[in-house]
Amino acid sequence: MPHLNIYLSRERDKWLRQQLDELARQDNRSLSYIVEEALVQFIKDQGRHVPHDKRKDHRTRASE
């Protein structure tokens, strides 16, 4: 599933994007990585099993 069409409310759209961009920048990650990790955490919080708990680091230069 390479793409998700996700609706964000007008009230949270700008704020949420700023928060996610800031987290991605701090961790030297992509926005898609941050969103994927948040979705995985949400599913784990629901008590569901998550296969492949750790994701490979595909960055060309890992965070220090």
Phi and psi in radians as a Rosetta constraint file:
Dihedral C 1 N 2 CA 2 C 2 CIRCULARHARMONIC -1.289 0.35
Dihedral N 2 CA 2 C 2 N 3 CIRCULARHARMONIC -0.379 0.35
Dihedral C 2 N 3 CA 3 C 3 CIRCULARHARMONIC -2.374 0.35
Dihedral N 3 CA 3 C 3 N 4 CIRCULARHARMONIC 2.488 0.35
Dihedral C 3 N 4 CA 4 C 4 CIRCULARHARMONIC -2.121 0.35
Dihedral N 4 CA 4 C 4 N 5 CIRCULARHARMONIC 2.332 0.35
Dihedral C 4 N 5 CA 5 C 5 CIRCULARHARMONIC -1.657 0.35
Dihedral N 5 CA 5 C 5 N 6 CIRCULARHARMONIC 1.904 0.35
Dihedral C 5 N 6 CA 6 C 6 CIRCULARHARMONIC -2.066 0.35
Dihedral N 6 CA 6 C 6 N 7 CIRCULARHARMONIC 2.275 0.35
Dihedral C 6 N 7 CA 7 C 7 CIRCULARHARMONIC -1.551 0.35
Dihedral N 7 CA 7 C 7 N 8 CIRCULARHARMONIC 2.284 0.35
Dihedral C 7 N 8 CA 8 C 8 CIRCULARHARMONIC -2.005 0.35
Dihedral N 8 CA 8 C 8 N 9 CIRCULARHARMONIC 2.417 0.35
Dihedral C 8 N 9 CA 9 C 9 CIRCULARHARMONIC -1.133 0.35
Dihedral N 9 CA 9 C 9 N 10 CIRCULARHARMONIC 2.622 0.35
Dihedral C 9 N 10 CA 10 C 10 CIRCULARHARMONIC -1.041 0.35
Dihedral N 10 CA 10 C 10 N 11 CIRCULARHARMONIC -0.581 0.35
Dihedral C 10 N 11 CA 11 C 11 CIRCULARHARMONIC -1.185 0.35
Dihedral N 11 CA 11 C 11 N 12 CIRCULARHARMONIC -0.525 0.35
Dihedral C 11 N 12 CA 12 C 12 CIRCULARHARMONIC -1.940 0.35
Dihedral N 12 CA 12 C 12 N 13 CIRCULARHARMONIC -0.165 0.35
Dihedral C 12 N 13 CA 13 C 13 CIRCULARHARMONIC -0.926 0.35
Dihedral N 13 CA 13 C 13 N 14 CIRCULARHARMONIC -1.023 0.35
Dihedral C 13 N 14 CA 14 C 14 CIRCULARHARMONIC -1.145 0.35
Dihedral N 14 CA 14 C 14 N 15 CIRCULARHARMONIC -0.791 0.35
Dihedral C 14 N 15 CA 15 C 15 CIRCULARHARMONIC -1.083 0.35
Dihedral N 15 CA 15 C 15 N 16 CIRCULARHARMONIC -0.806 0.35
Dihedral C 15 N 16 CA 16 C 16 CIRCULARHARMONIC -1.109 0.35
Dihedral N 16 CA 16 C 16 N 17 CIRCULARHARMONIC -0.745 0.35
Dihedral C 16 N 17 CA 17 C 17 CIRCULARHARMONIC -1.075 0.35
Dihedral N 17 CA 17 C 17 N 18 CIRCULARHARMONIC -0.728 0.35
Dihedral C 17 N 18 CA 18 C 18 CIRCULARHARMONIC -1.095 0.35
Dihedral N 18 CA 18 C 18 N 19 CIRCULARHARMONIC -0.753 0.35
Dihedral C 18 N 19 CA 19 C 19 CIRCULARHARMONIC -1.121 0.35
Dihedral N 19 CA 19 C 19 N 20 CIRCULARHARMONIC -0.792 0.35
Dihedral C 19 N 20 CA 20 C 20 CIRCULARHARMONIC -1.158 0.35
Dihedral N 20 CA 20 C 20 N 21 CIRCULARHARMONIC -0.717 0.35
Dihedral C 20 N 21 CA 21 C 21 CIRCULARHARMONIC -1.097 0.35
Dihedral N 21 CA 21 C 21 N 22 CIRCULARHARMONIC -0.704 0.35
Dihedral C 21 N 22 CA 22 C 22 CIRCULARHARMONIC -1.131 0.35
Dihedral N 22 CA 22 C 22 N 23 CIRCULARHARMONIC -0.776 0.35
Dihedral C 22 N 23 CA 23 C 23 CIRCULARHARMONIC -1.072 0.35
Dihedral N 23 CA 23 C 23 N 24 CIRCULARHARMONIC -0.741 0.35
Dihedral C 23 N 24 CA 24 C 24 CIRCULARHARMONIC -1.098 0.35
Dihedral N 24 CA 24 C 24 N 25 CIRCULARHARMONIC -0.762 0.35
Dihedral C 24 N 25 CA 25 C 25 CIRCULARHARMONIC -1.111 0.35
Dihedral N 25 CA 25 C 25 N 26 CIRCULARHARMONIC -0.773 0.35
Dihedral C 25 N 26 CA 26 C 26 CIRCULARHARMONIC -1.073 0.35
Dihedral N 26 CA 26 C 26 N 27 CIRCULARHARMONIC -0.658 0.35
Dihedral C 26 N 27 CA 27 C 27 CIRCULARHARMONIC -1.671 0.35
Dihedral N 27 CA 27 C 27 N 28 CIRCULARHARMONIC 0.094 0.35
Dihedral C 27 N 28 CA 28 C 28 CIRCULARHARMONIC 0.926 0.35
Dihedral N 28 CA 28 C 28 N 29 CIRCULARHARMONIC 0.843 0.35
Dihedral C 28 N 29 CA 29 C 29 CIRCULARHARMONIC -2.167 0.35
Dihedral N 29 CA 29 C 29 N 30 CIRCULARHARMONIC 2.933 0.35
Dihedral C 29 N 30 CA 30 C 30 CIRCULARHARMONIC -1.504 0.35
Dihedral N 30 CA 30 C 30 N 31 CIRCULARHARMONIC 2.786 0.35
Dihedral C 30 N 31 CA 31 C 31 CIRCULARHARMONIC -1.072 0.35
Dihedral N 31 CA 31 C 31 N 32 CIRCULARHARMONIC -0.687 0.35
Dihedral C 31 N 32 CA 32 C 32 CIRCULARHARMONIC -1.120 0.35
Dihedral N 32 CA 32 C 32 N 33 CIRCULARHARMONIC -0.611 0.35
Dihedral C 32 N 33 CA 33 C 33 CIRCULARHARMONIC -1.109 0.35
Dihedral N 33 CA 33 C 33 N 34 CIRCULARHARMONIC -0.808 0.35
Dihedral C 33 N 34 CA 34 C 34 CIRCULARHARMONIC -1.069 0.35
Dihedral N 34 CA 34 C 34 N 35 CIRCULARHARMONIC -0.770 0.35
Dihedral C 34 N 35 CA 35 C 35 CIRCULARHARMONIC -1.137 0.35
Dihedral N 35 CA 35 C 35 N 36 CIRCULARHARMONIC -0.760 0.35
Dihedral C 35 N 36 CA 36 C 36 CIRCULARHARMONIC -1.060 0.35
Dihedral N 36 CA 36 C 36 N 37 CIRCULARHARMONIC -0.804 0.35
Dihedral C 36 N 37 CA 37 C 37 CIRCULARHARMONIC -1.094 0.35
Dihedral N 37 CA 37 C 37 N 38 CIRCULARHARMONIC -0.653 0.35
Dihedral C 37 N 38 CA 38 C 38 CIRCULARHARMONIC -1.142 0.35
Dihedral N 38 CA 38 C 38 N 39 CIRCULARHARMONIC -0.718 0.35
Dihedral C 38 N 39 CA 39 C 39 CIRCULARHARMONIC -1.161 0.35
Dihedral N 39 CA 39 C 39 N 40 CIRCULARHARMONIC -0.719 0.35
Dihedral C 39 N 40 CA 40 C 40 CIRCULARHARMONIC -1.084 0.35
Dihedral N 40 CA 40 C 40 N 41 CIRCULARHARMONIC -0.765 0.35
Dihedral C 40 N 41 CA 41 C 41 CIRCULARHARMONIC -1.100 0.35
Dihedral N 41 CA 41 C 41 N 42 CIRCULARHARMONIC -0.690 0.35
Dihedral C 41 N 42 CA 42 C 42 CIRCULARHARMONIC -1.048 0.35
Dihedral N 42 CA 42 C 42 N 43 CIRCULARHARMONIC -0.786 0.35
Dihedral C 42 N 43 CA 43 C 43 CIRCULARHARMONIC -1.143 0.35
Dihedral N 43 CA 43 C 43 N 44 CIRCULARHARMONIC -0.720 0.35
Dihedral C 43 N 44 CA 44 C 44 CIRCULARHARMONIC -1.074 0.35
Dihedral N 44 CA 44 C 44 N 45 CIRCULARHARMONIC -0.708 0.35
Dihedral C 44 N 45 CA 45 C 45 CIRCULARHARMONIC -1.112 0.35
Dihedral N 45 CA 45 C 45 N 46 CIRCULARHARMONIC -0.395 0.35
Dihedral C 45 N 46 CA 46 C 46 CIRCULARHARMONIC -1.461 0.35
Dihedral N 46 CA 46 C 46 N 47 CIRCULARHARMONIC 0.008 0.35
Dihedral C 46 N 47 CA 47 C 47 CIRCULARHARMONIC 1.482 0.35
Dihedral N 47 CA 47 C 47 N 48 CIRCULARHARMONIC 0.242 0.35
Dihedral C 47 N 48 CA 48 C 48 CIRCULARHARMONIC -1.579 0.35
Dihedral N 48 CA 48 C 48 N 49 CIRCULARHARMONIC 2.641 0.35
Dihedral C 48 N 49 CA 49 C 49 CIRCULARHARMONIC -1.298 0.35
Dihedral N 49 CA 49 C 49 N 50 CIRCULARHARMONIC 2.398 0.35
Dihedral C 49 N 50 CA 50 C 50 CIRCULARHARMONIC -2.034 0.35
Dihedral N 50 CA 50 C 50 N 51 CIRCULARHARMONIC 1.921 0.35
Dihedral C 50 N 51 CA 51 C 51 CIRCULARHARMONIC -1.236 0.35
Dihedral N 51 CA 51 C 51 N 52 CIRCULARHARMONIC 2.686 0.35
Dihedral C 51 N 52 CA 52 C 52 CIRCULARHARMONIC 0.938 0.35
Dihedral N 52 CA 52 C 52 N 53 CIRCULARHARMONIC 1.063 0.35
Dihedral C 52 N 53 CA 53 C 53 CIRCULARHARMONIC -0.981 0.35
Dihedral N 53 CA 53 C 53 N 54 CIRCULARHARMONIC -0.625 0.35
Dihedral C 53 N 54 CA 54 C 54 CIRCULARHARMONIC -1.801 0.35
Dihedral N 54 CA 54 C 54 N 55 CIRCULARHARMONIC 2.389 0.35
Dihedral C 54 N 55 CA 55 C 55 CIRCULARHARMONIC -1.704 0.35
Dihedral N 55 CA 55 C 55 N 56 CIRCULARHARMONIC 2.491 0.35
Dihedral C 55 N 56 CA 56 C 56 CIRCULARHARMONIC -1.149 0.35
Dihedral N 56 CA 56 C 56 N 57 CIRCULARHARMONIC 2.587 0.35
Dihedral C 56 N 57 CA 57 C 57 CIRCULARHARMONIC -1.552 0.35
Dihedral N 57 CA 57 C 57 N 58 CIRCULARHARMONIC 1.872 0.35
Dihedral C 57 N 58 CA 58 C 58 CIRCULARHARMONIC -1.710 0.35
Dihedral N 58 CA 58 C 58 N 59 CIRCULARHARMONIC 0.158 0.35
Dihedral C 58 N 59 CA 59 C 59 CIRCULARHARMONIC -1.232 0.35
Dihedral N 59 CA 59 C 59 N 60 CIRCULARHARMONIC 2.589 0.35
Dihedral C 59 N 60 CA 60 C 60 CIRCULARHARMONIC -1.296 0.35
Dihedral N 60 CA 60 C 60 N 61 CIRCULARHARMONIC -0.506 0.35
Dihedral C 60 N 61 CA 61 C 61 CIRCULARHARMONIC -2.357 0.35
Dihedral N 61 CA 61 C 61 N 62 CIRCULARHARMONIC 1.907 0.35
Dihedral C 61 N 62 CA 62 C 62 CIRCULARHARMONIC -1.195 0.35
Dihedral N 62 CA 62 C 62 N 63 CIRCULARHARMONIC 2.689 0.35
Dihedral C 62 N 63 CA 63 C 63 CIRCULARHARMONIC -1.101 0.35
Dihedral N 63 CA 63 C 63 N 64 CIRCULARHARMONIC 2.527 0.35
